[in-house]
Amino acid sequence: MSRPGSGVPSVVILGGGFSGAVVAHQLARRGPGELRITVVEPRERLGSGLAYSTAEPAHRINVPSSRMTFVPSDPCHFDRWLRRDGVLDEDVAAELADGRAFPARAVFGRYVSETLEPYLLSGAIEHVVARATGLARDGDRWRVALGDGGALTADAVVLATTHPRPDAPPALAPLVGDPRVIVDAQRGDALNEVDLDARVLIVGTGLTMADIVAALDRRGHRGPIVATSRRGLLSRGHPNGPAGEFGAFADPPERRASTLVRRIRRAIDAAAAEGRPWQHVLDAVRNQAPAIWANLPLGERRRIVRRLRPFWDVHRFRVAPQVEAAVARRRADGSLVVIRGETLAAEAGGSELFVTLRPAGGAAERRSFDVVALATGPAHRSLIETDPLVSALYDTGLVAPDQVGLGLWTDDRSRALGPDGVPTPGLLIAGPLARGALGELMGLPEVARHGEAVAKEALLELLWEDEREVA
């Protein structure tokens, strides 16, 4: 029930990508008619965000459809929708012989949009097509300034902004702004102007690199591609056979990163002895991550982020089999070369881009390219400097970077913390920006569950305070 005399409480969600869409959906389902729910999102469609708005057919979901859902309580929700919709008849490459399906990411975005549509049509959720440019306290409420000059007021605000764009490494700074440098390769049309014979340098070797190679390959690109990163690590693939989990890593808890790694390695050996793949062990670690992370001291968390995160990412974020096949094919024919090394310098020179690379253990070499594409991932560390809204919130003491450099500082209830570590009343953080408190909050299943938790927290704050007191 609403608090007596307070009217219908209002929640404004800033950002209508997957994270914000999950929060809105959960609020509407769990508190029907009891809240005014508004999502501020400049895109015309809710739920797609950066990841699922790409129109590139080669950009596929990275896990089987049977493990993707917009509704955490219904794990097969997307898979049922997919098979009813007929997408698999139109995209014959999406489904593998074993029945696993990896459709284009845009398909998942459409599924989320269609799932939300009844709530938008009924008015249970309102979509304001605008960009939030400011957020400030207005007495005991919030005032949200919009880019079109309008404003909204709210009792609670959920910050669910998208991933920041990649940052160019310092060595590439002289090329920033050059049209031949592709900063956001996830944009569906980003590679349209790349000549089929172009010499391409990809900076980064993870999932985004694989997506770029697959997209170029689909277009018929035949020029040489060089992909480089400091460690030269490539995203791993999926195992054959059913999904599963192997190992327990939170009971008893580990207090040191080194002992945790040894425990995981022992579990991988034990799984192999039973004929099970390492992926089952990593999936168990992934699902137990909140409990594992909660037991690690701050210094050990920082050590994991600084030293182990690249290795975790390439095992945790797996590449779709269709994309993996394109990368393997290009490497086999020699048109894709992966270099472990450093990018030292860059300059534009007429019709060419010159980049100096130093392979590990080798001498620096100045090479020429026609196109440079960034695949370094979202620049979460520079979010406060690059996102005007987050920057303004930081300047007024409402948010702060988390203590391990993964996003924004929150408590275990996803409430935003200011620089003093004190919760900002009525301001919640949803999605990957809150992962510093949880340790693992980038994969879609984790983001969906976190959105559900944030919605419950908002409902507890606005409607169910008595239940919290009883608990």
C-alpha positions as CSV (number, residue, x, y, z in Angstrom):
1,M,0.0,0.0,0.0
2,S,1.1,3.6,-0.6
3,R,1.9,5.7,2.4
4,P,-1.2,7.5,3.6
5,G,-1.6,11.0,2.2
6,S,1.4,10.7,-0.1
7,G,-0.5,10.0,-3.3
8,V,0.9,7.7,-5.9
9,P,4.7,7.6,-5.6
10,S,6.7,8.1,-8.8
11,V,9.9,6.5,-10.0
12,V,11.9,7.9,-12.9
13,I,14.4,5.5,-14.5
14,L,17.2,7.2,-16.4
15,G,18.2,5.0,-19.2
16,G,15.9,2.6,-21.1
17,G,18.4,0.0,-22.3
18,F,18.2,-3.6,-20.9
19,S,18.9,-2.6,-17.3
20,G,16.4,0.2,-17.1
21,A,13.8,-1.9,-19.0
22,V,14.1,-4.7,-16.5
23,V,13.6,-2.4,-13.6
24,A,10.5,-0.8,-15.2
25,H,9.0,-4.1,-16.1
26,Q,9.5,-5.5,-12.6
27,L,8.1,-2.4,-11.0
28,A,5.0,-2.6,-13.2
29,R,4.5,-6.3,-12.5
30,R,5.1,-6.2,-8.8
31,G,3.3,-3.0,-8.0
32,P,0.5,-2.7,-10.6
33,G,-1.3,0.6,-10.4
34,E,0.6,1.7,-7.3
35,L,3.5,3.6,-8.9
36,R,3.9,6.1,-11.7
37,I,6.8,4.7,-13.7
38,T,8.6,6.8,-16.2
39,V,11.6,5.8,-18.3
40,V,13.8,8.6,-19.8
41,E,15.5,7.2,-22.9
42,P,16.4,9.1,-26.1
43,R,16.0,5.9,-28.3
44,E,12.6,5.3,-29.8
45,R,12.5,1.8,-28.5
46,L,13.0,0.6,-24.9
47,G,15.1,-2.4,-23.9
48,S,17.7,-2.5,-26.7
49,G,20.4,-0.2,-25.4
50,L,23.8,-0.3,-26.9
51,A,24.1,-4.1,-27.0
52,Y,20.8,-5.0,-28.6
53,S,20.1,-2.0,-30.9
54,T,22.8,-3.0,-33.4
55,A,21.3,-3.9,-36.8
56,E,24.4,-5.9,-37.8
57,P,23.3,-9.5,-38.5
58,A,26.7,-10.8,-37.6
59,H,26.4,-9.5,-34.0
60,R,24.8,-12.5,-32.3
61,I,23.9,-13.1,-28.7
62,N,26.8,-14.7,-26.9
63,V,25.0,-17.4,-25.0
64,P,22.3,-19.8,-26.2
65,S,18.7,-18.4,-26.3
66,S,17.6,-21.0,-23.7
67,R,19.8,-19.1,-21.1
68,M,18.6,-15.6,-22.0
69,T,15.5,-14.0,-20.6
70,F,14.0,-10.6,-19.8
71,V,12.0,-12.2,-17.0
72,P,14.2,-13.7,-14.3
73,S,11.4,-15.9,-12.9
74,D,10.9,-17.4,-16.3
75,P,14.2,-18.7,-17.7
76,C,12.7,-20.0,-21.0
77,H,10.7,-16.8,-21.7
78,F,12.9,-15.7,-24.6
79,D,13.5,-19.1,-26.1
80,R,9.7,-19.7,-26.3
81,W,9.2,-16.3,-27.9
82,L,12.0,-16.9,-30.4
83,R,10.6,-20.2,-31.6
84,R,7.1,-18.8,-31.9
85,D,8.2,-15.8,-33.8
86,G,9.7,-17.7,-36.7
87,V,13.1,-16.0,-36.6
88,L,14.9,-19.3,-36.8
89,D,13.2,-20.0,-40.1
90,E,14.5,-16.7,-41.6
91,D,18.0,-17.0,-40.1
92,V,19.1,-20.6,-40.8
93,A,22.6,-20.0,-39.4
94,A,21.2,-19.0,-36.0
95,E,20.4,-22.6,-34.8
96,L,23.0,-25.2,-34.5
97,A,22.6,-28.9,-35.1
98,D,22.3,-29.6,-31.4
99,G,19.3,-27.2,-31.1
100,R,21.1,-24.3,-29.4
101,A,20.2,-21.0,-31.0
102,F,22.3,-17.8,-31.3
103,P,20.1,-15.3,-33.1
104,A,21.2,-11.7,-34.0
105,R,21.3,-9.4,-31.0
106,A,18.7,-7.1,-32.6
107,V,16.2,-10.0,-32.3
108,F,16.7,-10.1,-28.5
109,G,16.1,-6.3,-28.5
110,R,12.9,-6.7,-30.4
111,Y,11.8,-9.4,-27.9
112,V,12.3,-7.1,-25.0
113,S,10.5,-4.3,-26.7
114,E,7.5,-6.5,-27.5
115,T,7.4,-7.8,-23.9
116,L,7.2,-4.2,-22.6
117,E,4.7,-3.0,-25.2
118,P,1.5,-3.9,-23.3
119,Y,2.7,-1.9,-20.3
120,L,3.4,1.1,-22.5
121,L,0.1,0.9,-24.2
122,S,-1.8,0.6,-20.9
123,G,0.1,3.6,-19.4
124,A,1.6,1.4,-16.7
125,I,5.0,2.6,-18.0
126,E,5.6,5.9,-19.6
127,H,8.5,6.4,-22.1
128,V,9.8,10.0,-22.3
129,V,11.9,10.2,-25.5
130,A,14.5,12.5,-24.3
131,R,17.9,12.6,-22.6
132,A,18.3,13.4,-19.0
133,T,20.7,16.4,-18.6
134,G,20.5,17.1,-14.8
135,L,19.3,15.6,-11.6
136,A,18.9,17.5,-8.3
137,R,17.2,17.2,-5.0
138,D,13.9,19.2,-4.8
139,G,13.0,19.1,-1.1
140,D,12.4,15.5,-0.3
141,R,11.9,14.7,-4.0
142,W,14.0,14.7,-7.2
143,R,13.9,17.0,-10.2
144,V,15.1,15.6,-13.5
145,A,16.1,18.1,-16.2
146,L,15.5,17.0,-19.8
147,G,17.4,17.9,-22.9
148,D,14.3,19.3,-24.6
149,G,13.9,21.8,-21.8
150,G,11.3,19.9,-19.8
151,A,11.5,18.5,-16.3
152,L,10.1,15.6,-14.3
153,T,9.8,15.1,-10.5
154,A,10.1,11.8,-8.7
155,D,10.1,10.2,-5.3
156,A,12.9,7.9,-6.4
157,V,15.3,7.8,-9.3
158,V,17.0,4.7,-10.8
159,L,20.2,5.5,-12.7
160,A,20.5,2.9,-15.5
161,T,22.6,4.7,-18.0
162,T,24.3,2.8,-20.8
163,H,27.9,1.6,-21.0
164,P,30.2,4.5,-21.8
165,R,32.0,4.5,-25.2
166,P,35.5,3.0,-25.4
167,D,38.4,5.3,-24.7
168,A,41.2,5.5,-27.2
169,P,44.5,4.3,-25.6
170,P,46.9,7.3,-25.1
171,A,49.1,6.1,-28.0
172,L,46.1,6.6,-30.4
173,A,45.3,10.1,-29.1
174,P,46.7,11.8,-32.3
175,L,44.1,9.9,-34.3
176,V,41.0,10.8,-32.2
177,G,38.4,12.5,-34.4
178,D,39.8,11.0,-37.7
179,P,36.9,9.5,-39.6
180,R,39.0,6.4,-40.3
181,V,39.1,5.6,-36.6
182,I,36.0,3.6,-35.5
183,V,35.3,4.3,-31.9
184,D,32.0,2.5,-31.5
185,A,32.2,-0.6,-33.6
186,Q,29.0,-2.0,-32.1
187,R,27.0,0.6,-34.0
188,G,25.3,-1.4,-36.8
189,D,26.5,0.9,-39.6
190,A,30.0,1.5,-38.2
191,L,31.8,-0.7,-40.7
192,N,29.7,0.2,-43.8
193,E,32.4,2.5,-45.2
194,V,35.3,0.1,-44.8
195,D,36.7,-0.9,-48.2
196,L,36.8,-4.6,-48.8
197,D,40.5,-4.5,-49.3
198,A,41.2,-2.1,-46.4
199,R,44.1,-2.9,-44.0
200,V,42.4,-2.9,-40.6
201,L,43.9,-2.6,-37.1
202,I,41.7,-3.6,-34.2
203,V,42.9,-2.5,-30.8
204,G,41.6,-5.1,-28.4
205,T,41.2,-8.8,-28.8
206,G,38.1,-9.8,-26.8
207,L,34.4,-10.1,-27.8
208,T,34.2,-6.8,-29.6
209,M,37.2,-7.7,-31.8
210,A,35.4,-11.0,-32.7
211,D,32.3,-9.1,-33.6
212,I,34.2,-6.7,-35.8
213,V,35.9,-9.6,-37.7
214,A,32.6,-11.4,-38.1
215,A,30.9,-8.3,-39.4
216,L,33.7,-7.5,-41.9
217,D,33.7,-11.1,-43.0
218,R,30.0,-11.1,-43.6
219,R,30.4,-8.0,-45.9
220,G,33.1,-9.9,-47.9
221,H,36.1,-8.0,-46.5
222,R,39.3,-9.6,-47.8
223,G,42.0,-7.2,-46.7
224,P,44.4,-8.0,-43.9
225,I,43.3,-7.5,-40.3
226,V,45.7,-7.1,-37.3
227,A,44.2,-7.4,-33.8
228,T,46.4,-6.4,-30.9
229,S,46.3,-6.2,-27.1
230,R,48.8,-6.3,-24.3
231,R,48.0,-9.9,-23.5
232,G,46.7,-11.1,-26.8
233,L,43.9,-13.0,-25.1
234,L,40.9,-14.2,-27.3
235,S,37.4,-14.9,-25.9
236,R,36.8,-18.6,-25.5
237,G,33.9,-20.5,-27.0
238,H,31.1,-22.7,-25.6
239,P,31.4,-26.4,-24.9
240,N,29.5,-29.0,-26.7
241,G,26.7,-30.6,-24.8
242,P,24.4,-29.2,-22.1
243,A,25.1,-26.4,-19.7
244,G,26.1,-27.2,-16.1
245,E,27.9,-26.1,-13.0
246,F,30.7,-27.7,-11.1
247,G,32.3,-26.7,-7.8
248,A,31.5,-24.7,-4.7
249,F,33.6,-21.6,-4.0
250,A,31.8,-19.6,-1.3
251,D,31.5,-22.1,1.5
252,P,33.9,-21.9,3.2
253,P,34.8,-18.5,1.9
254,E,38.1,-17.4,0.5
255,R,39.8,-14.3,1.8
256,R,42.7,-14.1,-0.7
257,A,42.6,-13.9,-4.5
258,S,45.5,-16.4,-4.8
259,T,43.8,-19.1,-2.8
260,L,40.6,-18.5,-4.7
261,V,42.4,-19.0,-8.0
262,R,44.0,-22.2,-6.8
263,R,40.6,-23.5,-5.7
264,I,39.2,-22.8,-9.1
265,R,42.1,-24.5,-10.8
266,R,41.7,-27.6,-8.6
267,A,38.0,-27.6,-9.5
268,I,38.8,-27.5,-13.2
269,D,41.1,-30.5,-12.8
270,A,38.4,-32.4,-10.9
271,A,35.8,-31.5,-13.6
272,A,38.1,-32.8,-16.3
273,A,38.6,-36.1,-14.5
274,E,34.8,-36.5,-14.7
275,G,34.8,-35.6,-18.4
276,R,33.3,-32.1,-17.8
277,P,34.5,-28.9,-19.4
278,W,36.1,-26.0,-17.7
279,Q,33.2,-23.9,-18.6
280,H,31.0,-25.6,-16.0
281,V,33.5,-24.5,-13.3
282,L,33.5,-20.9,-14.5
283,D,29.7,-20.9,-14.7
284,A,29.6,-22.0,-11.0
285,V,32.0,-19.2,-10.1
286,R,29.9,-16.7,-12.0
287,N,26.7,-17.7,-10.2
288,Q,28.4,-17.7,-6.9
289,A,30.2,-14.4,-7.6
290,P,28.2,-12.2,-5.2
291,A,28.9,-14.4,-2.2
292,I,32.6,-14.9,-3.3
293,W,33.0,-11.1,-3.7
294,A,31.3,-10.2,-0.4
295,N,33.9,-12.3,1.5
296,L,37.0,-10.7,-0.1
297,P,38.7,-7.7,1.5
298,L,38.9,-4.5,-0.5
299,G,42.6,-5.0,-1.2
300,E,41.9,-8.5,-2.7
301,R,39.1,-7.2,-4.8
302,R,41.4,-4.5,-6.2
303,R,44.0,-7.2,-6.9
304,I,41.5,-9.2,-8.9
305,V,40.4,-6.3,-11.0
306,R,44.0,-5.2,-11.6
307,R,45.6,-8.5,-12.3
308,L,43.0,-11.2,-13.1
309,R,40.1,-9.4,-14.7
310,P,41.4,-9.8,-18.3
311,F,41.8,-13.5,-17.9
312,W,38.3,-13.8,-16.3
313,D,36.7,-11.8,-19.1
314,V,37.9,-14.0,-21.9
315,H,36.7,-17.2,-20.2
316,R,33.5,-15.7,-18.8
317,F,32.3,-13.7,-21.9
318,R,32.2,-16.4,-24.5
319,V,31.9,-15.9,-28.2
320,A,28.9,-17.3,-30.2
321,P,29.9,-20.3,-32.3
322,Q,29.1,-18.6,-35.6
323,V,31.4,-15.7,-34.7
324,E,34.1,-18.0,-33.3
325,A,34.0,-19.8,-36.7
326,A,34.6,-16.6,-38.6
327,V,37.6,-15.7,-36.4
328,A,39.0,-19.1,-36.8
329,R,38.6,-19.1,-40.5
330,R,40.3,-15.7,-40.9
331,R,43.2,-16.8,-38.7
332,A,43.6,-20.0,-40.6
333,D,43.9,-18.3,-44.0
334,G,46.3,-15.7,-42.6
335,S,44.1,-12.7,-43.1
336,L,43.7,-12.2,-39.4
337,V,46.8,-11.9,-37.2
338,V,46.7,-11.5,-33.4
339,I,49.6,-9.7,-31.8
340,R,50.4,-9.7,-28.1
341,G,52.1,-6.5,-27.5
342,E,51.9,-2.7,-27.0
343,T,50.6,0.2,-29.1
344,L,53.3,2.8,-28.8
345,A,52.4,5.7,-31.1
346,A,50.1,6.7,-34.0
347,E,49.9,9.5,-36.6
348,A,47.8,10.3,-39.6
349,G,49.6,10.6,-42.9
350,G,47.6,11.5,-46.0
351,S,45.8,8.4,-47.1
352,E,47.2,6.1,-44.4
353,L,47.2,5.8,-40.6
354,F,50.6,4.9,-39.1
355,V,50.7,3.0,-35.9
356,T,53.8,1.8,-34.1
357,L,53.4,-1.7,-32.5
358,R,55.8,-3.6,-30.3
359,P,55.1,-7.3,-30.1
360,A,56.0,-9.0,-26.8
361,G,59.7,-9.8,-26.9
362,G,60.2,-8.1,-30.3
363,A,61.2,-4.7,-31.7
364,A,58.9,-1.8,-32.3
365,E,57.6,-1.6,-35.9
366,R,55.8,1.2,-37.6
367,R,52.9,-0.1,-39.7
368,S,50.4,1.5,-42.0
369,F,46.6,0.9,-42.0
370,D,43.5,2.2,-43.7
371,V,41.2,1.8,-40.7
372,V,41.7,1.6,-37.0
373,A,38.8,0.1,-34.8
374,L,38.6,0.3,-31.0
375,A,37.7,-2.9,-29.2
376,T,38.8,-2.0,-25.8
377,G,35.5,-2.2,-24.0
378,P,33.4,0.4,-22.2
379,A,35.5,3.1,-20.4
380,H,34.0,2.7,-17.0
381,R,37.0,4.2,-15.2
382,S,36.5,7.6,-17.0
383,L,32.7,7.6,-16.6
384,I,32.6,10.6,-14.3
385,E,34.7,12.6,-16.8
386,T,32.9,11.6,-19.9
387,D,29.2,11.4,-18.9
388,P,27.7,14.9,-18.3
389,L,24.9,13.6,-16.1
390,V,27.2,11.4,-13.9
391,S,29.7,14.2,-13.8
392,A,27.1,16.6,-12.5
393,L,26.0,14.1,-9.9
394,Y,29.6,13.7,-8.7
395,D,30.1,17.4,-8.5
396,T,27.1,17.7,-6.2
397,G,28.3,14.8,-4.0
398,L,25.4,12.5,-5.0
399,V,27.6,9.7,-6.5
400,A,31.2,8.6,-6.4
401,P,33.3,6.0,-8.3
402,D,33.4,2.7,-6.6
403,Q,36.5,1.6,-4.7
404,V,37.8,-0.9,-7.3
405,G,37.3,1.1,-10.5
406,L,34.4,-0.8,-12.1
407,G,31.6,1.8,-12.0
408,L,29.8,3.8,-9.3
409,W,29.9,3.2,-5.6
410,T,26.8,1.5,-4.1
411,D,25.9,-0.4,-1.0
412,D,24.6,-3.9,-1.0
413,R,21.1,-2.6,-1.6
414,S,22.2,-0.8,-4.8
415,R,21.7,2.6,-3.2
416,A,24.1,5.3,-4.6
417,L,26.9,6.3,-2.2
418,G,28.4,9.7,-2.2
419,P,32.1,10.4,-1.7
420,D,31.6,10.2,2.1
421,G,30.2,6.7,1.7
422,V,26.7,7.8,2.9
423,P,23.7,6.6,0.8
424,T,21.9,9.2,-1.3
425,P,18.2,8.8,-0.3
426,G,16.0,7.8,-3.2
427,L,18.8,7.2,-5.8
428,L,19.5,3.6,-6.9
429,I,22.0,2.3,-9.4
430,A,20.9,-0.5,-11.8
431,G,23.0,-2.6,-14.1
432,P,26.8,-2.9,-14.8
433,L,27.5,0.5,-13.1
434,A,26.8,-1.2,-9.8
435,R,29.1,-4.2,-10.2
436,G,31.8,-2.9,-7.9
437,A,29.6,-4.0,-5.0
438,L,28.8,-7.4,-6.5
439,G,31.8,-8.4,-8.5
440,E,30.0,-9.8,-11.5
441,L,27.3,-7.7,-13.2
442,M,28.0,-7.7,-16.9
443,G,26.3,-10.8,-18.3
444,L,22.6,-10.6,-19.2
445,P,21.3,-13.1,-16.6
446,E,23.1,-11.2,-13.8
447,V,21.8,-7.8,-15.1
448,A,18.3,-9.2,-15.2
449,R,18.4,-10.5,-11.6
450,H,20.0,-7.2,-10.5
451,G,17.2,-5.2,-12.1
452,E,14.7,-7.3,-10.3
453,A,16.5,-6.6,-7.0
454,V,16.6,-2.9,-7.7
455,A,12.9,-2.9,-8.4
456,K,12.2,-4.7,-5.1
457,E,14.4,-2.1,-3.3
458,A,12.4,0.8,-4.8
459,L,9.1,-0.9,-3.9
460,L,10.4,-1.4,-0.3
461,E,11.3,2.2,-0.1
462,L,8.1,3.6,-1.6
463,L,5.4,1.1,-0.8
464,W,6.4,-1.6,1.5
465,E,8.3,0.1,4.3
466,D,6.3,-1.8,6.9
467,E,7.5,-5.1,5.5
468,R,11.2,-4.0,5.8
469,E,10.6,-3.1,9.4
470,V,9.0,-6.5,10.1
471,A,11.9,-8.2,8.4
